Amino acid sequence: MPLIEPNRSPLLLETQIQSNTTHPPYWLQVALDVPLEGVFDYRSDVPVMRGLRVIVPFGRRQLIGVVVACPDQPSLPPESIKPIERVLDDLPPLTPAWLDMAKFASDYYQRPLGEVMLPVMPARLRSVAAYTRAQSGDGPVAKQLAKQLAQLAKINKKTTVDAKHDIAPEQRTEDNRKNHLTAFQLIQSTKPILQLNTAQQAAVDTLTATDDYQTCLLFGVTGSGKTEVYLAAAAKVLESGRRVLFLVPEINLTPQFAASLQARLAPYVKPDQIALMHSGLTDTQRQASWVRAAMGDAHIVLGTRMAIFAPLSNLGLIVVDEEHDPSYKQQEGLRYSARDLAVWRGRQDQATVVLGSATPSLESWAQTQRGFYKRLDLPERAHQTLMPNIRLIDTRRADLKQGLTPQVIDAMTQTLEQKQQVLVFLNRRGYAPVLHCPSCGWLSQCKNCSVFAVLHRDQPYKMRLHCHHCGQQTQVPKACPECGDQDLQAMGRGTQRLEEHLTEIFPQARLARIDADSTRTKGSAQALFEQVHAGLVDILVGTQMVSKGHDFARLGLVVVLNPDSMLFSQDFRAPERLFAQLMQVAGRAGRHQGQGQVLVQTGYPEQPVYRALCQHDYPGFAQSTLEERRTAQLPPYVYQALLTAQARELNTAIDFLQHGRDVAQAWLDTQPAPEHITLFDPVPLRVTRVAQVCRAQLLVESPSRAALHQLLRAWLPALGTRHAKGQLRWQLEVDPLEI
């Protein structure tokens, strides 16, 4: 046990290790956030609990690490082992269950243990510099937490008062916006819980029927009331004394979810017992949430994929909303799937895991067919409205006006006359995808990347070229750099140009655009969504940000533009993503009144993905797609790993991957069943060059997960450090989502 003075709270304790003790040394294995395999031996003159943080010397630096084991003997000669410098027991030790999950993620995703544990913690808990600044400023963790909770209580009290007095949207305080708890949201969420229909009640009964582990796929059509099922199940779990973890795919979904949790679960949980975890929070806010979870003060944790690592004990329910969403897969550092870790954590903690979606991932759908997950169906909309009527508009012979067919313009006009809202969905931000010269064919190619620079509009008469890959921005040339022609033209259209055209066609309508450009500042996305919910917007133009989880009560028409670009992608998952995206955005229409209308403009109306969409036939689409995958031996019927390399020269990356392939093949030649592994040839990525760096990939796959991981464990050490000489970098991704 760490030393704790009798009259000091362990939350405030910081034990300075004394070197002149008479105790024998205690050996510690410490995980550090460094790109080196294994853990590191240190010694202590006092016993230290597994799971505590410590400050240790590492070369010329000081690092914070996590004690993961306390062996009887070190793995190195005792005289070569350095002492730790300080024990940080300002928080309880990480639980054995949390450490086991980190170890599993380290083994499965082939990353050093320290690179799993430390990056998921708030900066002030894992960085010596940040920790030292915090100690010299606001004091230790407990003092900071007390201050933050006092501020939160004050804000919650003010929010509740505003809600009671029905404060208008424009009168809400900035404090409310920053804390994602606006009066409008609370007014909306304080409506009584709907009477569950038969399917919803059956789902809740199944989810709460056992205290043991189970994973259930909640397959509900859009608007079927999956959130009501989550809340009803959470209420029973909280009532039993266990905790709940909610995962959502996007930050902008946390405000409405947090408000619903506070209002609907008020009998079971206090406002300060709900902790938020996502990248949109400040370091101080993230630390407060982490500490509340670690101390047992948080009964519910709500967040994006990072929340799967919340130090929450006594879990009874894990909810993964919109489980199909690719946002649950981390694309940098530890490339983990929060959905898959949720299933593993549920089994470990003997908790129920519910994966909810109207368009489940084919991996999860296949698991229900194999009998590993229970499938719970919600076949009808909760408000007893009909599913939207989806029509395909063939653009091949249509007379387009600014990219819109006459049918679309007429439908928008009628919807606006009925005082209903219109959503125009175009998953392409900016003004136009490319600027070109009609005289010589010049295109606005990014100088740093093998992609086009996108035309953006900052002001009515001010344009810029912006690369969405490297971020470089340049002025629009006054004339063609190749031939000097001044008649440069925009090709295609993005959300900015679409907004401009719709303003011309519908001058009396109130328009709003929601995309990555219009929501850059903190709180701007929430403010725009509030305007839509409050009926202050007639036409909403948006990208995929508007398609996930939002319940627009007045939305009568959805128009989908240019979906065909995903039809012929090299990625075998493109049809699945297209179907999910269109089904999700179509499901925003007509959720509360009448039968919504959905118009999809396409040049390929005969495609199977569109036919299944019009029939709302996800099971049929999933079955046919899974049969294609089985025949082609693609996931979920094989397991994959993707080795990517980056270098200034493409040949350098290709040569490294070819060497890696040769090493892997040599190992396979020594195995009794080498045919269980397929090594593909190294190839450049589709976008080969980004920020002057060339990229290539090598795919490895096997019908046996065990055989694949056996290869990876033997292979990776032979590849050397991920930051090799000559500016070569490489990364391995297990279960890649994009190839």
C-alpha positions in Angstrom: 0.0 0.0 0.0 1.2 3.6 -0.6 2.1 5.7 2.4 -0.9 7.7 3.6 -0.6 10.1 6.5 -3.5 9.4 9.0 -4.9 12.9 8.8 -4.6 13.5 5.1 -7.1 12.5 2.4 -5.6 10.0 -0.1 -7.0 12.3 -2.8 -4.6 15.1 -1.8 -1.7 12.9 -1.1 1.6 13.1 -3.0 4.2 10.8 -1.5 7.8 11.9 -2.0 10.1 8.9 -2.0 12.9 9.0 0.5 16.1 7.3 -0.5 17.5 6.7 3.0 14.9 4.2 4.1 15.7 0.9 5.7 13.1 -1.1 3.8 14.2 -3.5 1.1 13.5 -2.3 -2.4 10.2 -3.0 -4.0 10.3 -3.9 -7.8 7.8 -2.2 -10.1 7.0 -2.7 -13.7 5.8 0.6 -15.2 4.0 1.3 -18.5 5.3 4.5 -20.2 4.0 6.4 -23.3 7.0 5.7 -25.5 7.2 3.8 -28.8 9.0 0.9 -27.3 7.7 -2.6 -26.6 7.2 -3.9 -23.1 7.2 -2.3 -19.7 10.1 -0.9 -17.7 11.6 -1.9 -14.4 12.0 0.5 -11.5 12.5 0.2 -7.8 10.8 1.9 -4.9 11.6 2.1 -1.2 8.0 1.9 -0.3 5.3 -0.5 -1.5 3.2 0.9 -4.4 -0.2 -0.4 -5.5 -0.7 -1.7 -9.0 -2.6 0.9 -11.0 -1.1 4.0 -9.4 0.7 6.6 -11.4 4.3 7.4 -10.7 6.9 9.9 -11.9 10.1 8.1 -13.1 13.3 9.1 -14.8 13.6 8.0 -18.5 16.8 9.0 -20.1 17.1 12.8 -19.6 13.4 13.2 -19.1 10.8 12.7 -16.4 7.7 10.8 -17.4 4.5 9.8 -15.7 3.8 6.1 -15.9 1.4 3.5 -14.6 2.5 0.6 -12.3 1.2 -2.5 -13.9 2.9 -5.2 -11.8 4.9 -5.6 -8.6 7.1 -8.7 -9.3 9.2 -10.4 -6.6 12.3 -10.0 -8.7 13.2 -7.6 -11.6 13.9 -8.7 -15.1 17.2 -6.8 -15.1 20.2 -6.8 -12.8 19.1 -4.9 -9.6 22.0 -2.5 -9.6 21.0 -1.2 -13.0 17.5 -0.3 -12.1 16.6 3.3 -11.3 14.4 4.4 -8.5 11.0 6.1 -9.1 10.9 9.7 -8.1 7.3 10.1 -6.8 4.1 8.2 -6.2 1.0 10.1 -7.3 -1.8 8.7 -5.2 -4.1 11.8 -5.7 -6.5 9.3 -7.3 -7.4 5.7 -6.5 -5.4 3.2 -8.4 -6.8 2.1 -11.8 -8.8 -1.1 -11.2 -7.6 -4.5 -12.2 -10.4 -4.7 -14.7 -9.3 -1.4 -16.4 -5.7 -2.6 -16.5 -6.9 -5.9 -18.1 -8.8 -4.0 -20.8 -5.8 -1.9 -21.5 -3.7 -5.0 -21.8 -6.2 -6.6 -24.1 -6.2 -3.5 -26.4 -2.4 -3.5 -26.4 -2.2 -7.1 -27.4 -5.0 -7.0 -30.0 -4.1 -3.8 -31.7 -0.3 -4.4 -31.5 0.7 -1.3 -29.5 2.9 -0.9 -26.5 0.9 -1.0 -23.2 2.0 2.6 -22.3 0.7 3.9 -25.6 -2.7 2.5 -24.7 -2.9 3.7 -21.1 -1.4 7.1 -21.0 -2.9 8.9 -24.1 -6.5 8.1 -22.9 -6.0 10.1 -19.7 -6.4 13.8 -19.4 -3.2 15.8 -19.9 -2.8 16.8 -16.3 -2.8 13.2 -15.2 -0.2 11.9 -17.7 2.2 14.8 -18.4 4.8 15.9 -15.9 4.8 19.4 -17.2 1.0 19.8 -17.1 0.9 18.1 -13.7 3.6 20.5 -12.3 1.8 23.5 -13.7 -1.5 22.3 -12.1 0.2 21.9 -8.7 1.8 25.3 -8.8 -1.4 26.9 -10.0 -4.8 25.7 -8.9 -3.5 23.0 -6.5 -3.9 19.3 -6.6 -6.5 17.3 -8.4 -9.0 17.3 -5.6 -9.0 21.1 -5.2 -9.4 21.6 -8.9 -12.3 19.1 -8.9 -14.1 20.9 -6.0 -13.8 24.2 -7.9 -15.1 22.7 -11.1 -18.0 20.9 -9.4 -19.0 24.2 -7.7 -19.1 25.9 -11.1 -21.0 23.1 -12.6 -23.6 23.2 -9.9 -24.1 26.9 -10.3 -24.5 26.5 -14.1 -27.0 23.7 -13.7 -29.0 25.7 -11.2 -29.1 28.7 -13.6 -30.1 26.4 -16.5 -33.0 24.9 -14.5 -34.3 28.4 -13.6 -34.1 29.4 -17.3 -36.0 26.2 -18.2 -38.8 26.9 -15.7 -39.2 30.4 -17.1 -39.2 29.2 -20.7 -36.3 31.5 -21.7 -36.3 32.2 -25.5 -33.4 30.7 -27.5 -31.8 34.1 -28.2 -31.7 34.9 -24.4 -29.7 31.9 -23.3 -26.4 32.4 -21.6 -23.1 31.6 -23.1 -22.4 29.5 -20.0 -25.2 27.3 -20.9 -24.0 26.8 -24.4 -20.5 26.0 -23.3 -21.7 23.3 -20.9 -24.1 21.8 -23.5 -27.2 22.3 -21.3 -29.4 24.9 -22.8 -32.9 25.9 -21.5 -34.4 24.8 -24.8 -32.9 21.3 -24.5 -34.2 21.0 -20.9 -37.7 22.1 -21.8 -37.7 19.5 -24.7 -36.3 16.7 -22.5 -38.6 17.2 -19.5 -41.5 15.8 -21.5 -42.7 12.6 -19.8 -41.3 9.4 -21.0 -43.4 7.9 -23.8 -45.4 4.9 -23.1 -43.3 2.1 -24.5 -44.9 0.1 -27.3 -44.8 -3.7 -27.3 -41.5 -4.0 -29.1 -39.8 -1.4 -27.0 -41.0 -3.0 -23.8 -39.8 -6.4 -25.0 -36.4 -5.0 -25.8 -36.1 -3.4 -22.3 -37.2 -6.7 -20.6 -34.5 -8.6 -22.5 -31.8 -6.0 -21.7 -32.6 -6.0 -18.0 -33.4 -9.7 -17.6 -30.0 -10.7 -16.4 -27.1 -9.4 -14.4 -24.7 -11.4 -16.5 -23.0 -10.5 -19.7 -24.9 -10.3 -23.0 -24.6 -8.3 -26.2 -27.8 -7.3 -27.9 -28.2 -5.7 -31.3 -31.1 -3.2 -31.1 -32.2 -3.1 -34.7 -34.8 -0.3 -34.9 -36.0 1.7 -37.9 -35.3 5.4 -37.8 -37.6 7.1 -35.4 -38.5 3.8 -33.6 -37.6 5.1 -30.2 -34.2 3.4 -29.5 -33.3 6.2 -27.1 -36.4 5.5 -25.0 -35.3 1.9 -24.8 -31.8 3.0 -23.7 -33.2 5.3 -21.0 -35.7 2.7 -19.7 -33.0 0.0 -19.4 -30.6 2.5 -17.8 -33.2 3.4 -15.2 -33.4 -0.2 -14.1 -29.7 -0.6 -14.1 -29.2 2.5 -12.0 -31.9 1.4 -9.6 -30.0 -1.8 -9.0 -26.9 0.2 -8.0 -24.8 -0.3 -11.1 -23.3 2.2 -13.5 -24.0 3.0 -17.1 -21.7 4.0 -20.0 -23.3 5.7 -23.1 -21.3 6.0 -26.4 -22.4 8.3 -29.2 -20.6 8.7 -32.5 -20.4 12.5 -32.7 -19.7 15.3 -30.2 -22.7 17.3 -31.4 -25.0 14.5 -30.3 -23.9 14.8 -26.6 -25.9 17.9 -25.7 -29.3 16.5 -26.5 -28.4 13.1 -25.0 -27.0 14.7 -21.8 -30.2 16.7 -21.4 -32.4 13.6 -21.9 -30.3 11.7 -19.3 -30.6 14.5 -16.7 -34.4 14.9 -17.2 -35.5 11.3 -17.8 -33.3 9.7 -15.2 -33.7 12.3 -12.5 -35.1 9.9 -9.9 -32.0 7.7 -10.2 -29.1 10.1 -10.9 -28.2 13.7 -9.9 -26.9 16.1 -12.6 -23.3 16.1 -11.1 -23.3 12.3 -11.3 -23.3 12.5 -15.2 -19.8 12.9 -16.6 -19.1 13.9 -20.2 -16.0 12.6 -22.1 -15.1 13.8 -25.6 -12.4 15.8 -27.4 -14.5 19.0 -27.5 -14.0 19.5 -23.7 -11.1 21.5 -22.3 -8.3 19.7 -20.4 -9.8 20.9 -17.1 -13.3 19.5 -18.0 -11.9 16.2 -19.2 -9.9 15.9 -16.0 -13.0 16.6 -13.9 -15.0 13.9 -15.7 -12.1 11.4 -15.3 -11.7 12.1 -11.6 -15.5 11.8 -10.9 -15.5 8.4 -12.7 -12.4 7.2 -10.9 -13.7 8.3 -7.5 -17.0 6.6 -8.1 -18.9 9.9 -8.1 -20.1 9.5 -11.7 -22.9 7.0 -12.2 -23.2 7.7 -15.9 -20.5 8.5 -18.4 -21.6 9.9 -21.7 -19.1 10.4 -24.5 -17.6 9.6 -27.9 -15.2 6.7 -28.6 -12.6 7.9 -25.9 -15.2 7.2 -23.2 -14.8 3.5 -23.6 -11.7 4.0 -21.4 -13.5 5.8 -18.6 -12.4 4.4 -15.2 -15.9 3.5 -14.4 -16.4 0.5 -12.0 -19.5 -1.6 -11.3 -20.8 -1.3 -14.9 -24.2 -2.8 -15.6 -25.0 -1.4 -19.0 -23.0 -0.2 -22.0 -24.9 1.5 -24.8 -23.3 2.1 -28.3 -25.7 4.3 -30.2 -25.4 4.2 -34.0 -23.0 1.3 -33.6 -22.3 1.2 -37.4 -20.7 4.6 -37.5 -17.1 4.6 -38.6 -16.4 7.4 -36.0 -16.0 4.7 -33.4 -12.7 3.6 -35.0 -9.7 5.6 -34.0 -7.6 6.5 -37.0 -4.4 7.7 -35.2 -2.2 6.3 -32.5 -3.9 3.3 -31.0 -6.3 2.4 -33.8 -9.0 0.8 -31.7 -12.7 0.2 -32.3 -14.7 1.6 -29.3 -17.6 -0.7 -30.4 -15.5 -3.8 -30.2 -13.9 -2.8 -27.0 -17.3 -2.2 -25.6 -18.3 -5.8 -26.3 -15.0 -7.0 -24.6 -15.5 -4.7 -21.6 -19.1 -5.9 -21.2 -18.0 -9.5 -21.1 -15.3 -8.7 -18.6 -17.6 -6.6 -16.3 -20.6 -9.0 -16.7 -22.6 -6.1 -18.1 -25.2 -5.9 -20.8 -24.0 -4.3 -24.1 -26.6 -2.9 -26.4 -25.5 -1.9 -30.0 -28.2 0.3 -31.5 -28.7 1.2 -35.2 -31.2 1.3 -38.0 -28.4 0.2 -40.3 -26.2 -2.1 -38.3 -22.7 -2.8 -39.4 -22.5 -6.0 -41.4 -20.0 -7.4 -38.7 -22.7 -7.0 -36.0 -25.4 -8.3 -38.3 -23.3 -11.4 -39.0 -22.7 -11.9 -35.2 -26.5 -12.1 -34.7 -26.7 -14.8 -37.5 -24.0 -16.7 -35.8 -25.8 -16.6 -32.5 -23.2 -14.5 -30.6 -25.5 -11.4 -30.3 -29.2 -11.3 -29.5 -31.2 -9.3 -32.1 -34.0 -7.1 -30.7 -36.3 -5.5 -33.4 -38.2 -2.2 -33.3 -40.0 -2.5 -36.6 -42.3 0.6 -36.2 -41.9 4.3 -35.5 -42.5 5.3 -31.9 -44.8 8.2 -32.9 -47.0 5.9 -35.1 -46.0 7.8 -38.2 -45.3 6.1 -41.5 -41.8 5.5 -42.8 -40.9 8.2 -45.3 -41.7 7.7 -49.0 -38.4 7.5 -50.9 -38.3 8.3 -54.6 -35.4 8.2 -57.0 -35.1 11.1 -59.5 -33.2 10.1 -62.7 -30.9 12.9 -63.5 -29.6 11.5 -66.8 -32.3 13.3 -68.9 -33.4 15.9 -66.4 -33.3 19.6 -67.0 -31.2 20.7 -64.0 -31.3 24.1 -62.5 -28.2 24.7 -60.5 -28.0 21.0 -59.9 -31.7 20.6 -58.9 -34.3 18.8 -60.9 -37.8 20.4 -61.5 -39.3 17.6 -59.3 -37.1 18.6 -56.4 -37.8 22.3 -56.7 -41.6 21.7 -56.9 -41.4 19.4 -53.8 -39.4 22.0 -51.9 -41.9 24.7 -52.8 -44.9 22.6 -51.6 -43.2 21.6 -48.4 -42.4 25.2 -47.5 -45.9 26.3 -48.3 -47.1 23.7 -45.8 -44.8 25.4 -43.1 -42.6 22.3 -42.9 -38.8 22.2 -43.1 -36.6 20.9 -45.9 -33.2 19.2 -45.5 -30.9 19.2 -48.5 -28.2 16.7 -48.0 -24.9 17.1 -49.9 -21.9 15.4 -48.4 -19.3 17.7 -49.9 -18.3 20.9 -48.1 -16.8 24.0 -49.7 -18.0 26.0 -52.7 -16.9 23.7 -55.5 -14.7 20.5 -55.6 -12.3 22.0 -58.1 -11.5 25.2 -60.0 -10.6 24.7 -63.7 -9.6 26.5 -66.9 -11.9 25.8 -69.8 -9.2 26.9 -72.3 -6.3 24.5 -71.4 -7.9 22.2 -68.9 -5.8 23.3 -65.9 -7.2 22.1 -62.5 -6.6 23.4 -59.0 -4.2 20.7 -57.9 -2.8 20.9 -54.4 1.0 21.4 -54.5 1.5 19.2 -51.5 -0.9 16.4 -52.2 -2.2 14.2 -55.0 -5.7 15.7 -54.7 -7.5 18.8 -55.9 -7.6 22.0 -53.8 -11.3 22.7 -53.0 -12.7 26.1 -53.8 -14.1 27.8 -50.6 -16.0 31.1 -50.2 -15.1 33.2 -47.1 -17.2 36.2 -48.0 -19.5 37.0 -50.9 -16.6 38.1 -53.1 -13.7 36.5 -51.5 -12.6 33.0 -52.5 -9.7 30.7 -51.5 -8.4 27.3 -52.4 -8.2 24.8 -49.5 -6.7 21.3 -49.4 -8.8 19.1 -47.1 -5.9 16.8 -46.6 -2.8 18.9 -45.8 -4.8 22.0 -44.8 -2.9 24.4 -47.0 -4.8 27.5 -48.1 -3.9 29.7 -51.1 -5.5 32.6 -52.9 -7.5 32.0 -56.1 -5.3 32.9 -59.0 -6.5 35.9 -61.1 -5.7 34.0 -64.3 -4.9 30.5 -65.3 -1.3 29.6 -64.3 -0.9 27.6 -67.5 -2.4 29.7 -70.3 -3.3 33.1 -68.7 -7.0 32.8 -69.4 -8.9 34.8 -66.7 -12.2 32.9 -67.2 -11.6 30.3 -64.5 -14.7 28.3 -63.6 -15.9 26.3 -60.6 -16.7 22.7 -61.4 -19.4 20.9 -59.4 -20.9 22.2 -56.2 -20.4 22.0 -52.5 -22.6 23.1 -49.6 -21.6 26.7 -49.9 -22.5 26.9 -53.6 -25.7 25.0 -52.9 -26.7 27.4 -50.2 -26.1 30.3 -52.6 -28.3 28.8 -55.3 -31.1 27.9 -52.9 -31.1 31.5 -51.7 -31.7 32.6 -55.3 -34.4 30.1 -55.9 -36.2 30.6 -52.5 -35.4 34.2 -51.5 -38.1 34.2 -48.8 -36.9 31.1 -47.0 -34.6 31.1 -44.0 -31.5 29.0 -44.7 -28.9 27.5 -42.5 -25.9 25.5 -43.4 -24.3 22.9 -41.1 -21.0 21.5 -42.1 -17.4 21.5 -40.8 -16.8 25.0 -42.1 -19.9 26.6 -40.4 -19.3 24.9 -37.1 -15.6 25.5 -36.5 -16.1 27.6 -33.3 -17.1 26.0 -30.0 -20.8 25.9 -29.5 -21.6 26.9 -33.1 -23.0 23.5 -34.1 -25.3 23.4 -31.1 -26.5 26.9 -31.8 -27.4 26.1 -35.4 -29.2 22.9 -34.3 -31.2 24.8 -31.8 -32.3 27.2 -34.5 -33.5 24.3 -36.5 -35.4 22.7 -33.6 -36.9 26.0 -32.7 -38.4 26.4 -36.2 -36.2 29.4 -37.1 -34.9 27.6 -40.2 -36.9 26.7 -43.3 -34.2 25.0 -45.4 -31.3 23.2 -43.8 -28.2 22.4 -46.0 -25.9 19.9 -44.5 -23.3 17.2 -44.7 -23.2 13.9 -42.8 -23.3 16.0 -39.6 -27.0 16.3 -39.9 -27.8 12.6 -40.6 -26.9 11.1 -37.2 -29.4 10.9 -34.4 -31.1 14.3 -34.7 -34.8 14.4 -34.2 -36.2 17.2 -36.3 -39.9 17.5 -35.4 -40.9 19.8 -38.3 -38.9 18.2 -41.1 -41.2 17.1 -44.0 -38.8 16.7 -46.9 -35.2 15.4 -47.4 -33.4 15.9 -50.7 -30.2 14.0 -51.4 -27.8 15.3 -54.0 -24.9 13.6 -55.7 -24.8 10.3 -53.8 -23.4 8.4 -56.8 -19.7 9.2 -56.0 -19.6 6.4 -53.5 -21.1 3.8 -55.9 -17.8 2.9 -57.7 -15.3 3.4 -54.9 -12.3 1.0 -54.7 -13.3 0.3 -51.0 -15.5 -2.8 -50.7 -17.3 -1.2 -47.8 -18.5 1.8 -49.9 -22.0 0.3 -50.7 -22.6 -0.5 -47.1 -21.6 3.1 -46.0 -23.7 4.6 -48.8 -26.8 2.6 -47.8 -26.3 3.5 -44.1 -25.8 7.2 -44.9 -28.8 7.5 -47.1 -31.1 5.5 -44.8 -30.0 7.6 -41.8 -30.6 10.9 -43.5 -33.9 9.7 -45.0 -35.0 8.8 -41.5 -34.9 12.4 -40.4 -38.1 13.1 -42.5 -41.6 12.8 -41.1 -40.7 11.5 -37.6 -43.5 13.4 -35.8 -46.2 14.3 -38.3 -47.5 13.0 -41.6 -45.4 10.9 -44.0 -42.1 12.4 -44.8 -40.8 12.6 -48.4 -37.3 11.7 -49.6 -36.1 12.5 -53.1 -32.7 11.1 -54.2 -31.2 12.5 -57.4 -29.1 9.8 -59.1 -27.8 8.9 -62.5 -28.0 5.2 -61.6 -31.5 4.5 -60.3 -31.1 0.8 -61.2 -28.4 0.1 -58.7 -29.4 -2.5 -56.0 -28.4 -0.2 -53.1 -31.0 2.4 -54.2 -33.7 -0.3 -54.8 -33.2 -1.6 -51.3 -33.2 2.0 -49.9 -36.6 2.7 -51.5 -38.1 -0.4 -49.9 -36.5 0.3 -46.5 -35.1 -3.2 -46.8 -32.0 -3.3 -44.6 -32.3 -7.1 -44.0 -32.4 -7.8 -47.7 -29.5 -5.5 -48.4 -27.5 -7.0 -45.6 -28.1 -10.6 -46.7 -27.2 -10.0 -50.4 -24.1 -8.0 -49.4 -22.9 -10.6 -46.9 -23.3 -13.3 -49.6 -21.1 -11.2 -51.9 -18.5 -10.9 -49.1 -18.6 -14.6 -48.3 -18.0 -15.4 -52.0 -15.2 -12.9 -52.3 -13.7 -13.9 -48.9 -14.0 -10.4 -47.4 -14.7 -9.3 -43.8 -16.5 -10.4 -41.7 -15.5 -13.8 -43.2 -11.8 -13.0 -43.0 -9.6 -10.9 -40.7 -7.3 -8.2 -41.9 -4.4 -6.1 -40.9 -3.0 -3.2 -42.9 0.6 -2.1 -42.8 1.1 1.5 -44.1 4.4 3.2 -44.7 5.1 6.9 -45.3 8.2 8.5 -46.8 9.3 11.4 -48.9 9.8 9.2 -51.9 7.2 6.6 -52.8 9.9 4.0 -53.7 11.2 4.2 -50.1 7.8 3.3 -48.7 7.2 0.5 -51.3 10.7 -0.9 -50.7 10.1 -1.0 -46.9 6.8 -2.8 -47.4 8.3 -5.2 -49.8 11.0 -6.0 -47.3 8.4 -6.5 -44.7 6.5 -8.8 -47.0 9.6 -10.9 -47.5 10.2 -11.1 -43.8 6.6 -12.2 -43.2 6.8 -14.8 -46.0 10.1 -16.2 -44.6 8.3 -16.7 -41.3 5.3 -18.3 -42.9 7.6 -20.8 -44.8 8.5 -22.2 -41.4 4.9 -22.7 -40.3 2.9 -25.9 -40.7 -0.1 -24.2 -42.3 1.2 -21.1 -44.2 -1.9 -21.1 -46.5 -3.9 -19.6 -43.7 -2.3 -16.2 -44.3 -2.4 -14.2 -47.5 0.2 -11.5 -48.1 -0.8 -9.0 -50.8 1.7 -6.9 -52.7 2.6 -3.3 -51.6 0.6 -0.7 -53.4 0.3 3.1 -53.2 -2.7 4.5 -51.4 -5.5 6.0 -53.5 -4.4 9.5 -52.3 -0.7 8.7 -52.6 0.8 12.0 -51.5 -0.3 14.1 -48.5 1.7 17.1 -47.3 4.7 16.1 -49.4 4.7 12.6 -47.9 4.1 9.5 -50.0 2.0 6.6 -48.7 1.7 2.9 -49.5 0.1 -0.1 -47.9 0.4 -3.8 -47.5 -2.7 -5.9 -46.7 -2.5 -9.1 -44.7 -5.6 -11.3 -44.2 -6.6 -14.7 -42.9 -9.8 -16.7 -42.3 -8.3 -17.4 -38.8 -8.0 -14.5 -36.3 -5.6 -16.5 -34.2 -3.3 -17.3 -37.2 -3.3 -13.6 -38.2 -2.3 -12.4 -34.7 0.4 -15.1 -34.4 2.0 -13.7 -37.5 1.7 -10.1 -36.3 3.4 -10.9 -33.0 6.3 -12.6 -34.7 6.5 -10.0 -37.6 6.3 -6.6 -36.0 9.5 -6.8 -33.9 11.5 -7.5 -37.2 10.2 -4.3 -38.8 12.1 -2.1 -36.3 11.0 1.2 -34.8 7.9 2.9 -36.3 10.1 6.0 -36.8 12.9 4.6 -38.9 15.7 6.4 -40.7 15.2 8.5 -43.7 12.0 10.0 -42.4 10.2 6.6 -42.9 7.2 6.0 -40.7 5.0 3.0 -40.5 1.8 2.0 -38.8 -0.2 -1.2 -38.3 -4.0 -1.2 -38.2 -5.8 -4.3 -37.1 -9.4 -4.6 -38.5 -9.0 -1.6 -40.9 -12.1 0.1 -42.0 -10.6 1.7 -45.1 -8.4 0.0 -47.7 
